[in-house]
Amino acid sequence: MALEYNIPTYLTLLRIALIPLLAGVYYLPWEHAHFVCTLIFMVAGFTDWLDGYLARKMGLETSFGAFLDPVADKLMVVIVLVLIVGSEANPYIALPSAIIVGREITIASLREWMAELGQRAHVKVSQLGKWKTSFQMLAITLLLYGEDLAGLPIKMMGYVLLYISAILTFWSMLNYLSAALTIIQKN
């Protein structure tokens, strides 16, 4: 089986390639490093939207792209959360980050197991999962930037949104686990 490469897949690969760039810039001893990291993260978020839009609009959806896209998203979120927690080691950021990372590992494993059972469709992305992702991306963007802007407490807003996304993350995990348990009990 040959891998299918197209514009959406290349955009997803670009998103993965941006991860080490973001991590490298994050640690630069430069006053604008976090601003540039924020821009890189925003570009990655835009490529996430764009690859999905193009895949659907142009009929370029592939099984490889369907696999790779959530991997790229999870890699970006988890690695950036690790960077943020590493530089702000406190329980207020570590707790919601641990919930988010733990959920991502749990659901990725659940999806793999359900695929082995031929039931992958029962753990596909839900609307709640899309809301969770939106809140995560916005929270991480604000936390990466971390400076007040036009009198707005950006970092505090990032904390609040991170907690909201952690709640949505936990809730979506319970939904996925419940759906999977229903299928497993029937088999």
C-alpha positions as CSV (number, residue, x, y, z in Angstrom):
1,M,0.0,0.0,0.0
2,A,1.6,3.3,-1.1
3,L,1.2,6.4,1.0
4,E,-0.9,9.1,-0.5
5,Y,0.7,12.5,-0.5
6,N,-1.3,15.6,-1.5
7,I,-1.5,19.3,-0.5
8,P,-3.4,18.5,2.8
9,T,-0.9,15.9,3.7
10,Y,2.0,18.2,3.0
11,L,0.4,20.8,5.2
12,T,0.1,18.2,8.0
13,L,3.8,17.3,7.5
14,L,4.7,21.0,7.7
15,R,2.8,21.2,11.0
16,I,5.0,18.3,12.3
17,A,8.1,20.0,11.0
18,L,7.2,23.2,12.9
19,I,7.3,21.4,16.3
20,P,11.1,21.3,16.6
21,L,11.4,24.8,15.2
22,L,9.0,26.1,17.9
23,A,10.8,24.1,20.6
24,G,14.2,25.5,19.5
25,V,12.9,29.1,19.4
26,Y,11.2,28.7,22.8
27,Y,14.6,28.3,24.4
28,L,16.4,31.1,22.6
29,P,17.8,33.8,24.9
30,W,16.0,36.4,22.9
31,E,13.3,38.8,24.1
32,H,11.0,38.0,21.2
33,A,11.3,34.3,21.4
34,H,7.9,33.7,22.9
35,F,6.2,36.0,20.4
36,V,7.8,34.1,17.5
37,C,6.7,30.8,19.2
38,T,3.2,32.2,19.3
39,L,3.3,33.0,15.6
40,I,4.7,29.5,14.8
41,F,1.9,27.9,16.8
42,M,-0.7,30.1,15.1
43,V,0.7,29.1,11.7
44,A,0.5,25.4,12.8
45,G,-3.1,26.0,13.9
46,F,-3.9,27.6,10.5
47,T,-2.4,24.6,8.6
48,D,-4.6,22.3,10.7
49,W,-7.7,24.1,9.6
50,L,-6.5,24.5,6.0
51,D,-5.5,20.9,5.5
52,G,-8.9,19.7,6.7
53,Y,-10.7,22.3,4.6
54,L,-8.8,21.4,1.4
55,A,-9.1,17.7,2.0
56,R,-12.9,18.0,2.2
57,K,-13.4,20.7,-0.4
58,M,-11.1,19.1,-3.0
59,G,-12.0,15.5,-2.3
60,L,-8.4,14.8,-1.2
61,E,-9.2,12.9,2.0
62,T,-6.9,9.8,2.4
63,S,-6.5,7.2,5.0
64,F,-2.9,8.3,5.6
65,G,-4.1,11.9,6.1
66,A,-6.9,10.8,8.4
67,F,-4.2,9.0,10.5
68,L,-1.5,11.8,10.3
69,D,-3.7,14.8,11.1
70,P,-4.6,13.9,14.7
71,V,-1.1,12.7,15.3
72,A,0.3,16.1,14.3
73,D,-2.3,17.9,16.5
74,K,-1.5,15.8,19.5
75,L,2.3,16.1,19.0
76,M,2.0,19.9,18.8
77,V,-0.3,20.2,21.9
78,V,1.6,17.8,24.1
79,I,5.1,19.1,23.2
80,V,4.1,22.8,23.7
81,L,2.4,22.0,27.0
82,V,5.6,20.2,28.1
83,L,7.5,23.3,27.2
84,I,5.2,25.6,29.1
85,V,5.0,23.3,32.2
86,G,8.8,23.0,32.1
87,S,9.3,26.8,32.2
88,E,6.4,27.5,34.7
89,A,6.7,24.5,37.1
90,N,3.6,25.1,39.2
91,P,0.6,22.9,40.0
92,Y,-1.8,25.4,38.4
93,I,-0.4,24.7,35.0
94,A,0.7,21.2,35.6
95,L,-2.7,19.8,36.6
96,P,-4.7,20.8,33.6
97,S,-1.8,19.9,31.3
98,A,-1.6,16.4,32.9
99,I,-5.3,16.0,32.3
100,I,-4.9,17.0,28.6
101,V,-1.8,14.8,28.0
102,G,-3.4,11.8,29.8
103,R,-6.6,12.1,27.8
104,E,-4.7,12.2,24.5
105,I,-2.7,9.1,25.4
106,T,-5.9,7.3,26.6
107,I,-8.0,8.2,23.6
108,A,-5.2,7.4,21.1
109,S,-4.8,4.0,22.7
110,L,-8.6,3.5,22.8
111,R,-8.9,4.4,19.1
112,E,-6.2,1.9,18.2
113,W,-7.9,-0.9,20.2
114,M,-11.3,-0.1,18.7
115,A,-9.7,-0.2,15.2
116,E,-8.4,-3.7,16.0
117,L,-12.0,-4.6,16.9
118,G,-13.3,-3.1,13.7
119,Q,-15.2,-0.4,15.6
120,R,-13.0,2.7,15.0
121,A,-16.1,4.7,13.8
122,H,-17.5,4.6,17.4
123,V,-14.6,6.7,18.7
124,K,-14.3,9.3,15.9
125,V,-14.0,13.0,16.6
126,S,-17.1,14.5,18.1
127,Q,-18.3,18.1,18.2
128,L,-17.2,18.2,21.9
129,G,-13.8,17.1,20.7
130,K,-13.7,20.0,18.3
131,W,-14.7,22.5,21.0
132,K,-12.0,21.0,23.3
133,T,-9.4,21.4,20.6
134,S,-10.4,25.0,19.9
135,F,-10.1,25.9,23.6
136,Q,-6.8,24.1,23.9
137,M,-5.4,25.9,20.9
138,L,-6.5,29.3,22.1
139,A,-5.3,28.7,25.7
140,I,-1.9,27.5,24.5
141,T,-1.6,30.5,22.1
142,L,-2.2,32.9,25.0
143,L,0.1,31.0,27.4
144,L,2.9,31.0,24.8
145,Y,2.5,34.8,24.3
146,G,2.2,35.3,28.1
147,E,2.4,39.1,28.1
148,D,-0.4,41.6,28.8
149,L,-1.7,43.1,25.6
150,A,-3.7,46.3,25.5
151,G,-4.4,46.0,29.2
152,L,-5.7,42.4,28.9
153,P,-4.2,39.8,31.2
154,I,-3.2,37.4,28.5
155,K,-1.5,34.8,30.7
156,M,-4.4,34.7,33.1
157,M,-6.9,34.3,30.2
158,G,-4.7,31.5,29.0
159,Y,-4.9,29.8,32.4
160,V,-8.7,30.1,32.5
161,L,-9.0,28.7,29.0
162,L,-6.6,25.9,29.8
163,Y,-8.9,24.9,32.7
164,I,-11.9,25.1,30.5
165,S,-10.2,22.9,27.9
166,A,-9.1,20.5,30.6
167,I,-12.7,20.1,31.7
168,L,-13.9,19.6,28.1
169,T,-11.0,17.2,27.6
170,F,-12.0,15.1,30.6
171,W,-15.7,15.2,29.6
172,S,-14.9,14.1,26.0
173,M,-12.7,11.3,27.3
174,L,-15.6,10.1,29.4
175,N,-17.9,10.2,26.3
176,Y,-15.4,8.2,24.2
177,L,-14.9,5.6,27.0
178,S,-18.6,5.3,27.5
179,A,-19.2,4.7,23.7
180,A,-16.4,2.2,23.6
181,L,-17.7,0.4,26.7
182,T,-21.1,0.0,25.1
183,I,-19.6,-1.5,22.0
184,I,-17.3,-3.8,24.0
185,Q,-20.2,-5.1,26.1
186,K,-22.1,-6.0,23.0
187,N,-19.2,-8.1,21.7
